Amino acid sequence: MSRTPTTVAVPLMLLAAQLGAGLALAEADLGDAVLEDVVEVVVIDRDVTAFDAEGSGRIRLRLDEGETVYWTGARGRVGVAITSKRLLGVAPGTSSWREAPLRLAESVPERAWIGGRVALVLTGQRALAFDSRNRRWVENGIGPGETLVAIRVGQSTGLVVTNRRALGFSANAGKFFEIPLRIHERLEDFSAGSQVATITTSQRVLVFRSPTGAWGVTQRDINP
């Protein structure tokens, strides 16, 4: 992974559909199994290239004129590249990089946080996630006065905590699920495992379950 700028026979439709269904089934059955790294991302001259050990072999994208690659990384079934213009995500079974253009005045993220099936990226305006099952970027806006407190990522779970709320990302559902924080609630601990993320505050224990996309809340006994 690097933050330094880097300058470096068509299948039948039926077969493609069968392969896609097989990959989706494989993703659904992974559960807590430890994932081997099956994606690698490299920058060669003006091309950002992902090597897929399972399916498409090589997925290449030519950079635009003046576009610079600032960061690349891969783990498990997810690869990410961050350029001066966009976020790029890739997973086994994709035929092309999935893009999320950066907005005007949106700062270039310093890095991504990657689990086996999930990647999280934070800008000053958005929390974005990419997962290997749905193979697309999704986003949740960061509001004015909202500041980042913590980021955690597990194999199939992402967690973003701000001063106002917590966002749990589910690779199964392919979207964020939100829970608000109380005004005087002090944040104490954060963790993200394969399928579950946990936040401990001075008043509650918040548990996000990736398979269902649900937040569970347990009140703490704050009396001695």
Backbone as CSV, one residue per row, in Angstrom:
resi,resn,N_x,N_y,N_z,CA_x,CA_y,CA_z,C_x,C_y,C_z
1,MET,0.839,-1.188,0.000,0.000,0.000,0.000,0.878,1.243,0.000
2,SER,0.467,2.285,-0.741,1.333,3.443,-0.884,0.530,4.721,-0.939
3,ARG,1.073,5.771,-0.298,0.484,7.098,-0.375,1.255,7.969,-1.357
4,THR,2.415,7.522,-1.823,3.232,8.302,-2.722,2.658,8.260,-4.127
5,PRO,2.560,9.420,-4.824,2.080,9.397,-6.207,2.877,8.430,-7.044
6,THR,2.207,7.639,-7.889,2.845,6.579,-8.652,2.702,6.830,-10.140
7,THR,3.839,6.737,-10.882,3.759,6.815,-12.328,4.204,5.458,-12.898
8,VAL,4.033,4.926,-12.663,4.332,3.570,-13.144,3.364,3.029,-14.348
9,ALA,-12.235,-14.379,-26.165,-13.384,-14.728,-26.907,-14.617,-14.369,-26.084
10,VAL,-15.436,-13.319,-26.220,-16.589,-12.845,-25.464,-17.412,-14.033,-24.984
11,PRO,-17.716,-14.192,-23.651,-18.485,-15.338,-23.173,-19.950,-15.227,-23.557
12,LEU,-20.601,-16.339,-23.631,-22.044,-16.356,-23.874,-22.765,-15.750,-22.691
13,MET,-23.912,-15.113,-22.960,-24.661,-14.455,-21.892,-25.117,-15.446,-20.831
14,LEU,-25.485,-16.646,-21.267,-25.931,-17.642,-20.305,-24.806,-18.045,-19.379
15,LEU,-23.618,-18.246,-19.939,-22.478,-18.627,-19.121,-22.134,-17.523,-18.142
16,ALA,-22.187,-16.269,-18.591,-21.888,-15.146,-17.715,-22.871,-15.087,-16.558
17,ALA,-24.144,-15.327,-16.854,-25.163,-15.300,-15.803,-24.921,-16.401,-14.782
18,GLN,-24.537,-17.591,-15.295,-24.271,-18.705,-14.387,-23.073,-18.413,-13.500
19,LEU,-22.029,-17.836,-14.082,-20.838,-17.497,-13.309,-21.170,-16.450,-12.267
20,GLY,-21.950,-15.443,-12.640,-22.323,-14.403,-11.694,-23.131,-14.955,-10.539
21,ALA,-24.059,-15.852,-10.837,-24.864,-16.462,-9.779,-23.992,-17.304,-8.865
22,GLY,-23.018,-18.005,-9.440,-22.116,-18.817,-8.628,-21.286,-17.981,-7.686
23,LEU,-20.782,-16.838,-8.183,-19.994,-15.954,-7.339,-20.843,-15.374,-6.219
24,ALA,-22.080,-14.978,-6.526,-22.955,-14.422,-5.489,-23.235,-15.464,-4.416
25,LEU,-23.456,-16.725,-4.831,-23.695,-17.788,-3.865,-22.467,-18.010,-3.002
26,ALA,-21.289,-17.997,-3.629,-20.059,-18.173,-2.865,-19.902,-17.068,-1.834
27,GLU,-20.207,-15.815,-2.209,-20.121,-14.706,-1.277,-21.061,-14.921,-0.097
28,ALA,-22.283,-15.377,-0.380,-23.269,-15.554,0.683,-22.847,-16.647,1.651
29,ASP,-22.087,-17.638,1.170,-21.725,-18.778,2.004,-20.415,-18.595,2.753
30,LEU,-19.738,-17.449,2.577,-18.420,-17.291,3.175,-18.486,-17.208,4.697
31,GLY,-19.471,-16.483,5.219,-19.635,-16.383,6.660,-18.367,-15.935,7.345
32,ASP,-17.959,-16.676,8.382,-16.779,-16.336,9.160,-15.513,-16.999,8.635
33,ALA,-15.578,-17.688,7.510,-14.393,-18.353,6.981,-13.302,-17.339,6.681
34,VAL,-12.062,-17.698,6.998,-10.940,-16.816,6.709,-10.733,-16.754,5.198
35,LEU,-10.649,-15.533,4.668,-10.533,-15.345,3.228,-9.072,-15.204,2.814
36,GLU,-8.703,-15.932,1.783,-7.382,-15.743,1.207,-7.392,-14.499,0.328
37,ASP,-6.209,-13.900,0.147,-6.101,-12.751,-0.742,-6.175,-13.234,-2.186
38,VAL,-7.207,-12.784,-2.907,-7.387,-13.214,-4.295,-7.336,-12.041,-5.267
39,VAL,-7.076,-10.831,-4.746,-6.975,-9.644,-5.585,-5.682,-8.916,-5.255
40,GLU,-4.993,-8.450,-6.286,-3.797,-7.629,-6.114,-3.917,-6.417,-7.018
41,VAL,-3.512,-5.247,-6.511,-3.612,-4.002,-7.268,-2.220,-3.424,-7.488
42,VAL,-1.908,-3.093,-8.731,-0.624,-2.484,-9.070,-0.857,-1.342,-10.047
43,VAL,0.087,-0.407,-10.063,0.069,0.696,-11.025,1.248,0.515,-11.962
44,ILE,0.941,0.388,-13.250,1.967,0.177,-14.267,1.834,1.297,-15.291
45,ASP,2.827,2.181,-15.313,2.784,3.346,-16.195,1.499,4.139,-15.921
46,ARG,0.616,4.265,-16.898,-0.618,5.032,-16.742,-1.835,4.143,-16.510
47,ASP,-1.610,2.885,-16.166,-2.713,1.942,-15.956,-2.780,1.498,-14.492
48,VAL,-3.998,1.498,-13.939,-4.253,0.865,-12.652,-4.794,-0.526,-12.955
49,THR,-4.086,-1.549,-12.501,-4.417,-2.921,-12.882,-4.672,-3.774,-11.651
50,ALA,-5.776,-4.523,-11.688,-6.087,-5.492,-10.642,-5.933,-6.891,-11.224
51,PHE,-5.258,-7.749,-10.487,-5.119,-9.151,-10.878,-6.048,-9.988,-10.002
52,ASP,-6.965,-10.710,-10.655,-7.993,-11.502,-9.996,-7.619,-12.978,-10.120
53,ALA,-7.354,-13.620,-8.990,-6.922,-15.017,-9.003,-8.052,-15.991,-9.288
54,GLU,-9.298,-15.525,-9.287,-10.426,-16.434,-9.438,-11.076,-16.431,-10.809
55,GLY,-11.164,-15.250,-11.436,-12.014,-15.201,-12.625,-11.425,-14.465,-13.795
56,SER,-11.584,-13.140,-13.803,-11.303,-12.353,-14.995,-9.826,-12.158,-15.290
57,GLY,-8.956,-12.530,-14.377,-7.524,-12.474,-14.641,-6.929,-11.104,-14.438
58,ARG,-7.206,-10.159,-15.337,-6.644,-8.813,-15.244,-7.708,-7.779,-15.590
59,ILE,-7.819,-6.768,-14.729,-8.785,-5.685,-14.930,-7.991,-4.385,-14.961
60,ARG,-8.019,-3.708,-16.088,-7.140,-2.556,-16.278,-7.943,-1.285,-16.520
61,LEU,-7.466,-0.168,-15.962,-8.094,1.139,-16.180,-6.996,2.146,-16.508
62,ARG,-7.180,2.893,-17.590,-6.223,3.919,-17.988,-6.552,5.230,-17.255
63,LEU,-5.549,5.818,-16.627,-5.736,7.077,-15.920,-5.976,8.215,-16.897
64,ASP,-6.752,9.201,-16.453,-6.964,10.392,-17.262,-5.700,11.235,-17.294
65,GLU,-5.656,12.152,-18.228,-4.525,13.083,-18.307,-4.459,13.907,-17.018
66,GLY,-3.296,13.915,-16.373,-3.107,14.667,-15.143,-3.584,13.969,-13.878
67,GLU,-4.174,12.798,-14.020,-4.660,12.052,-12.851,-3.510,11.310,-12.184
68,THR,-3.469,11.352,-10.857,-2.392,10.741,-10.084,-2.948,9.713,-9.114
69,VAL,-2.279,8.592,-8.974,-2.651,7.584,-7.990,-1.942,7.890,-6.670
70,TYR,-2.721,8.022,-5.590,-2.158,8.352,-4.289,-2.086,7.156,-3.335
71,TRP,-2.946,6.164,-3.541,-2.962,5.044,-2.599,-3.570,3.831,-3.282
72,THR,-3.015,2.662,-3.015,-3.605,1.402,-3.473,-3.527,0.382,-2.346
73,GLY,-4.453,-0.553,-2.348,-4.430,-1.604,-1.346,-5.390,-2.716,-1.719
74,ALA,-5.129,-3.907,-1.181,-6.005,-5.052,-1.432,-5.912,-6.004,-0.247
75,ARG,-7.041,-6.631,0.028,-7.094,-7.641,1.085,-8.283,-8.533,0.824
76,GLY,-8.095,-9.833,0.969,-9.199,-10.764,0.755,-9.748,-10.647,-0.652
77,ARG,-11.018,-10.236,-0.760,-11.700,-10.170,-2.044,-11.945,-8.737,-2.525
78,VAL,-11.227,-7.774,-1.956,-11.447,-6.370,-2.292,-10.124,-5.679,-2.617
79,GLY,-10.142,-4.870,-3.685,-9.016,-4.012,-4.016,-9.492,-2.587,-4.194
80,VAL,-8.676,-1.617,-3.786,-9.039,-0.209,-3.856,-7.859,0.607,-4.355
81,ALA,-8.164,1.615,-5.163,-7.178,2.619,-5.553,-7.812,3.992,-5.354
82,ILE,-7.013,4.930,-4.838,-7.459,6.305,-4.640,-6.616,7.206,-5.523
83,THR,-7.283,7.961,-6.382,-6.576,8.869,-7.270,-6.964,10.310,-6.943
84,SER,-6.386,11.225,-7.667,-6.689,12.638,-7.479,-8.095,12.998,-7.950
85,LYS,-8.779,12.087,-8.665,-10.095,12.377,-9.207,-11.202,11.449,-8.727
86,ARG,-10.862,10.235,-8.247,-11.912,9.248,-7.990,-11.423,8.129,-7.087
87,LEU,-12.397,7.377,-6.579,-12.145,6.148,-5.850,-12.442,4.988,-6.795
88,LEU,-11.607,3.970,-6.738,-11.766,2.797,-7.592,-11.854,1.552,-6.725
89,GLY,-12.843,0.707,-7.004,-13.003,-0.538,-6.272,-13.111,-1.710,-7.222
90,VAL,-12.610,-2.867,-6.792,-12.640,-4.057,-7.635,-12.803,-5.286,-6.756
91,ALA,-13.431,-6.316,-7.319,-13.651,-7.576,-6.620,-13.679,-8.701,-7.638
92,PRO,-13.475,-9.948,-7.223,-13.550,-11.077,-8.154,-14.888,-11.106,-8.888
93,GLY,-14.833,-11.370,-10.190,-16.043,-11.452,-10.984,-16.421,-10.167,-11.681
94,THR,-15.750,-9.050,-11.347,-16.042,-7.800,-12.045,-15.223,-7.735,-13.331
95,SER,-15.801,-7.120,-14.348,-15.105,-6.970,-15.622,-14.453,-5.600,-15.762
96,SER,-14.735,-4.702,-14.810,-14.162,-3.367,-14.853,-14.092,-2.796,-13.451
97,TRP,-13.267,-1.765,-13.276,-13.206,-1.060,-12.008,-14.524,-0.326,-11.760
98,ARG,-14.978,-0.297,-10.512,-16.145,0.473,-10.121,-15.669,1.821,-9.583
99,GLU,-16.265,2.902,-10.079,-15.775,4.246,-9.781,-16.739,5.032,-8.894
100,ALA,-16.150,5.903,-8.057,-16.897,6.906,-7.304,-16.131,8.213,-7.462
101,PRO,-16.581,9.111,-8.346,-15.852,10.366,-8.578,-15.827,11.237,-7.325
102,LEU,-14.709,11.905,-7.108,-14.629,12.879,-6.031,-15.346,14.154,-6.448
103,ARG,-16.005,14.790,-5.505,-16.730,16.010,-5.779,-15.786,17.210,-5.812
104,LEU,-16.294,18.315,-6.353,-15.544,19.565,-6.320,-15.313,19.978,-4.863
105,ALA,-14.104,20.380,-4.549,-13.720,20.815,-3.205,-13.680,19.672,-2.191
106,GLU,-13.841,18.425,-2.643,-13.743,17.273,-1.747,-12.287,16.825,-1.684
107,SER,-11.747,16.755,-0.486,-10.337,16.394,-0.340,-10.098,14.938,-0.719
108,VAL,-8.897,14.669,-1.219,-8.520,13.306,-1.572,-8.271,12.518,-0.286
109,PRO,-8.952,11.392,-0.076,-8.733,10.596,1.143,-7.289,10.100,1.227
110,GLU,-6.777,9.984,2.439,-5.412,9.514,2.625,-5.273,8.012,2.412
111,ARG,-6.344,7.258,2.691,-6.260,5.799,2.608,-7.657,5.193,2.631
112,ALA,-7.710,3.881,2.468,-8.926,3.103,2.685,-8.666,2.109,3.803
113,TRP,-9.742,1.668,4.452,-9.674,0.598,5.448,-10.321,-0.626,4.823
114,ILE,-9.571,-1.711,4.708,-10.039,-2.873,3.951,-10.108,-4.108,4.845
115,GLY,-11.287,-4.769,4.829,-11.437,-6.085,5.426,-11.482,-7.123,4.317
116,GLY,-11.862,-8.329,4.633,-11.874,-9.366,3.614,-12.877,-9.136,2.498
117,ARG,-14.027,-8.502,2.835,-15.082,-8.273,1.843,-15.540,-6.828,1.790
118,VAL,-14.982,-5.963,2.629,-15.462,-4.596,2.778,-14.298,-3.616,2.746
119,ALA,-14.522,-2.461,2.111,-13.575,-1.350,2.181,-14.329,-0.081,2.560
120,LEU,-13.745,0.716,3.452,-14.305,2.001,3.850,-13.351,3.115,3.458
121,VAL,-13.924,4.229,2.992,-13.152,5.418,2.663,-13.898,6.622,3.212
122,LEU,-13.158,7.554,3.829,-13.755,8.749,4.394,-13.172,9.992,3.731
123,THR,-14.053,10.879,3.299,-13.655,12.200,2.831,-14.229,13.214,3.820
124,GLY,-14.033,14.484,3.562,-14.625,15.471,4.448,-16.122,15.591,4.298
125,GLN,-16.678,14.989,3.231,-18.100,15.138,2.957,-18.891,13.838,3.014
126,ARG,-18.198,12.687,2.877,-18.919,11.422,2.749,-18.164,10.268,3.402
127,ALA,-18.947,9.289,3.854,-18.419,7.961,4.157,-18.818,7.063,2.994
128,LEU,-17.839,6.380,2.406,-18.121,5.509,1.257,-17.665,4.095,1.567
129,ALA,-18.401,3.128,1.028,-18.070,1.724,1.234,-18.182,0.965,-0.078
130,PHE,-17.310,-0.018,-0.219,-17.330,-0.927,-1.372,-17.257,-2.336,-0.830
131,ASP,-18.073,-3.248,-1.391,-17.999,-4.629,-0.926,-17.963,-5.593,-2.106
132,SER,-17.423,-6.774,-1.856,-17.162,-7.727,-2.928,-18.401,-8.480,-3.375
133,ARG,-19.477,-8.420,-2.619,-20.699,-9.121,-3.022,-21.515,-8.280,-3.996
134,ASN,-21.773,-7.026,-3.637,-22.577,-6.147,-4.486,-21.743,-5.421,-5.534
135,ARG,-20.454,-5.313,-5.302,-19.487,-4.749,-6.263,-19.873,-3.345,-6.715
136,ARG,-20.155,-2.499,-5.740,-20.484,-1.111,-6.054,-20.162,-0.237,-4.843
137,TRP,-19.979,1.062,-5.099,-19.771,2.032,-4.039,-21.123,2.539,-3.524
138,VAL,-21.248,2.666,-2.219,-22.396,3.322,-1.613,-21.869,4.401,-0.682
139,GLU,-22.690,5.406,-0.410,-22.211,6.534,0.380,-23.241,6.992,1.386
140,ASN,-22.742,7.699,2.399,-23.587,8.337,3.394,-22.947,9.687,3.702
141,GLY,-23.724,10.759,3.561,-23.176,12.096,3.712,-22.789,12.430,5.145
142,ILE,-21.703,13.191,5.288,-21.270,13.694,6.587,-21.747,15.129,6.705
143,GLY,-22.532,15.420,7.741,-23.167,16.725,7.861,-22.249,17.797,8.406
144,PRO,-22.657,19.075,8.290,-21.883,20.186,8.860,-21.729,20.030,10.366
145,GLY,-20.538,20.247,10.876,-20.285,20.111,12.300,-20.109,18.685,12.778
146,GLU,-20.218,17.724,11.862,-20.045,16.306,12.216,-18.577,15.931,12.051
147,THR,-17.990,15.376,13.081,-16.571,15.028,13.055,-16.368,13.535,13.279
148,LEU,-15.342,13.011,12.659,-15.033,11.587,12.765,-14.407,11.268,14.116
149,VAL,-14.884,10.176,14.725,-14.345,9.702,15.998,-13.561,8.406,15.814
150,ALA,-14.111,7.472,15.040,-13.445,6.173,14.888,-13.882,5.486,13.608
151,ILE,-12.984,4.659,13.069,-13.278,3.788,11.930,-12.773,2.397,12.281
152,ARG,-13.609,1.406,12.061,-13.212,0.023,12.259,-13.749,-0.793,11.082
153,VAL,-13.046,-1.853,10.712,-13.511,-2.706,9.637,-13.211,-4.159,9.979
154,GLY,-14.200,-5.024,9.745,-14.017,-6.455,9.895,-14.170,-7.125,8.542
155,GLN,-14.252,-8.420,8.532,-14.309,-9.136,7.258,-15.530,-8.762,6.432
156,SER,-16.689,-8.667,7.064,-17.933,-8.346,6.348,-18.663,-7.160,6.958
157,THR,-17.976,-6.418,7.814,-18.610,-5.350,8.577,-17.747,-4.104,8.580
158,GLY,-18.383,-2.949,8.411,-17.683,-1.679,8.552,-18.349,-0.835,9.614
159,LEU,-17.558,-0.015,10.300,-18.087,0.835,11.362,-17.470,2.224,11.257
160,VAL,-18.337,3.244,11.170,-17.913,4.638,11.171,-18.637,5.328,12.318
161,VAL,-17.872,5.970,13.204,-18.453,6.642,14.363,-18.089,8.123,14.296
162,THR,-19.100,8.975,14.390,-18.888,10.416,14.452,-19.340,10.922,15.817
163,ASN,-19.250,12.227,16.006,-19.698,12.811,17.268,-21.218,12.813,17.417
164,ARG,-21.949,12.432,16.361,-23.405,12.468,16.396,-24.083,11.115,16.202
165,ARG,-23.408,10.165,15.553,-24.073,8.911,15.200,-23.043,7.838,14.868
166,ALA,-23.545,6.630,14.708,-22.721,5.511,14.260,-23.333,4.935,12.987
167,LEU,-22.474,4.584,12.048,-22.894,3.969,10.795,-22.309,2.566,10.722
168,GLY,-23.189,1.584,10.628,-22.737,0.216,10.410,-22.943,-0.150,8.954
169,PHE,-21.901,-0.690,8.322,-22.039,-1.115,6.927,-22.100,-2.627,6.859
170,SER,-23.104,-3.125,6.131,-23.298,-4.563,5.960,-22.932,-4.975,4.543
171,ALA,-21.984,-5.898,4.422,-21.649,-6.433,3.101,-22.793,-7.261,2.539
172,ASN,-23.615,-7.832,3.390,-24.751,-8.626,2.918,-25.806,-7.743,2.260
173,ALA,-26.136,-6.631,2.914,-27.153,-5.719,2.391,-26.570,-4.716,1.406
174,GLY,-25.278,-4.443,1.511,-24.644,-3.472,0.630,-25.042,-2.040,0.923
175,LYS,-25.266,-1.705,2.219,-25.613,-0.332,2.560,-25.299,-0.051,4.031
176,PHE,-25.369,1.256,4.377,-25.140,1.702,5.738,-26.440,1.675,6.541
177,PHE,-26.286,1.416,7.838,-27.401,1.479,8.780,-26.977,2.390,9.937
178,GLU,-27.839,3.342,10.287,-27.479,4.422,11.204,-28.156,4.278,12.555
179,ILE,-27.436,4.697,13.607,-28.030,4.825,14.931,-27.519,6.124,15.540
180,PRO,-28.417,6.985,16.082,-27.962,8.253,16.659,-27.322,8.050,18.026
181,LEU,-26.410,8.961,18.361,-25.813,8.982,19.686,-26.483,10.069,20.520
182,ARG,-26.517,9.864,21.828,-27.124,10.839,22.722,-26.168,12.011,22.962
183,ILE,-26.740,13.137,23.375,-25.949,14.360,23.526,-24.842,14.196,24.557
184,HIS,-25.126,13.586,25.685,-24.141,13.470,26.766,-23.558,12.056,26.864
185,GLU,-23.621,11.327,25.780,-23.117,9.957,25.762,-21.625,9.964,25.453
186,ARG,-20.841,9.455,26.373,-19.387,9.426,26.200,-18.961,8.123,25.520
187,LEU,-18.207,8.232,24.444,-17.746,7.055,23.703,-16.514,6.470,24.376
188,GLU,-16.533,5.134,24.585,-15.456,4.490,25.330,-14.667,3.470,24.525
189,ASP,-15.336,2.652,23.704,-14.618,1.588,23.004,-15.339,1.234,21.714
190,PHE,-14.550,0.750,20.727,-15.097,0.384,19.418,-14.404,-0.879,18.932
191,SER,-15.160,-1.731,18.228,-14.548,-2.906,17.607,-15.421,-3.366,16.446
192,ALA,-14.779,-4.048,15.481,-15.515,-4.639,14.358,-14.937,-6.017,14.090
193,GLY,-15.778,-7.023,14.189,-15.376,-8.377,13.874,-15.883,-8.783,12.510
194,SER,-15.878,-10.067,12.248,-16.287,-10.561,10.944,-17.721,-10.182,10.609
195,GLN,-18.650,-10.388,11.544,-20.069,-10.165,11.295,-20.713,-9.178,12.272
196,VAL,-19.972,-8.719,13.265,-20.544,-7.890,14.323,-19.599,-6.734,14.649
197,ALA,-20.178,-5.540,14.862,-19.432,-4.381,15.340,-20.042,-3.915,16.651
198,THR,-19.195,-3.444,17.571,-19.662,-3.075,18.905,-19.118,-1.708,19.301
199,ILE,-19.999,-0.904,19.897,-19.610,0.385,20.472,-20.023,0.385,21.941
200,THR,-19.080,0.716,22.812,-19.388,0.861,24.228,-19.346,2.336,24.590
201,THR,-20.435,2.831,25.161,-20.492,4.219,25.601,-20.699,4.250,27.116
202,SER,-20.755,5.445,27.663,-20.973,5.586,29.098,-22.377,5.168,29.512
203,GLN,-23.303,5.055,28.534,-24.687,4.735,28.857,-25.193,3.430,28.249
204,ARG,-24.611,3.008,27.119,-25.158,1.868,26.380,-24.060,1.029,25.736
205,VAL,-24.432,-0.177,25.347,-23.621,-1.001,24.458,-24.418,-1.172,23.170
206,LEU,-23.845,-0.715,22.045,-24.505,-0.767,20.751,-23.859,-1.862,19.913
207,VAL,-24.672,-2.767,19.417,-24.156,-3.906,18.653,-24.796,-3.918,17.268
208,PHE,-23.948,-3.850,16.243,-24.431,-3.909,14.864,-24.170,-5.296,14.298
209,ARG,-25.219,-5.916,13.732,-25.110,-7.256,13.164,-25.179,-7.155,11.642
210,SER,-24.078,-7.468,11.003,-24.003,-7.322,9.554,-24.984,-8.207,8.795
211,PRO,-25.207,-9.453,9.181,-26.130,-10.300,8.402,-27.546,-9.736,8.306
212,THR,-28.008,-9.031,9.367,-29.368,-8.504,9.376,-29.422,-6.993,9.159
213,GLY,-28.294,-6.305,9.326,-28.278,-4.855,9.225,-28.980,-4.171,10.386
214,ALA,-29.064,-4.842,11.528,-29.805,-4.317,12.675,-28.860,-3.886,13.793
215,TRP,-29.243,-2.800,14.469,-28.551,-2.355,15.678,-29.295,-2.870,16.910
216,GLY,-28.553,-3.468,17.830,-29.103,-3.860,19.118,-28.562,-2.944,20.204
217,VAL,-29.404,-2.616,21.189,-29.023,-1.673,22.241,-29.234,-2.312,23.608
218,THR,-28.202,-2.237,24.446,-28.293,-2.697,25.832,-27.921,-1.527,26.738
219,GLN,-28.819,-1.187,27.645,-28.543,-0.100,28.574,-27.559,-0.576,29.649
220,ARG,-26.618,0.285,29.997,-25.665,-0.051,31.056,-26.201,0.403,32.410
221,ASP,-25.851,-0.357,33.404,-26.178,0.025,34.777,-25.066,0.945,35.260
222,ILE,-25.346,2.248,35.250,-24.279,3.206,35.583,-24.228,3.493,37.086
223,ASN,-25.104,2.886,37.857,-25.060,3.064,39.317,-24.029,2.126,39.910
224,PRO,-23.257,2.577,40.891,-22.246,1.700,41.525,-22.897,0.547,42.274
